[in-house]
Amino acid sequence: MKQWDEEWTLPTQGRRFYEITDPLRTWLQGIGARHGWLLMFLPHTSASLALQENADSDVQADILDFLARLVADDDPTYRHRNEGPDDMSAHIRTLLGTQSLQIPVRSGHLLLGTWQGVYLLEHRERQQQRRMLISFLGEGEG
């Protein structure tokens, strides 16, 4: 068993879903991944990772609308406001998601469901530079 690691910088342009499925597939192909696990970690407290529908963008829009209703920006009861009206709400939204994912890889392919994609979900309104650590642990050609 071997391990391949890389750190990516992912620029975001504000609150929305950013699909990263194809870049992950390209990376796995580039390292010759065969059988094992793709591990991802996002070391941020105002963004998350998600496995979500990638066939209908209305799903993403509905999720963003739901989160906006559930966790309002600029709630007057928030104490933490260091970086603007979307600061504390972004932290709460991240708490509802996850910062790590594990996806099985078989014969060099991500074992995703028919309509699943891998996403970085930005919870801040303004652009950010997000770091993501990725690892493949398993068998490879290299």
Secondary structure as UniProt FT lines:
FT   STRAND          2..12
FT   STRAND          16..19
FT   HELIX           21..31
FT   STRAND          33..41
FT   STRAND          47..53
FT   HELIX           57..70
FT   TURN            73..74
FT   TURN            76..77
FT   TURN            82..83
FT   TURN            85..86
FT   HELIX           87..96
FT   STRAND          100..106
FT   TURN            107..108
FT   STRAND          109..110
FT   TURN            114..115
FT   STRAND          116..122
FT   STRAND          128..140
//
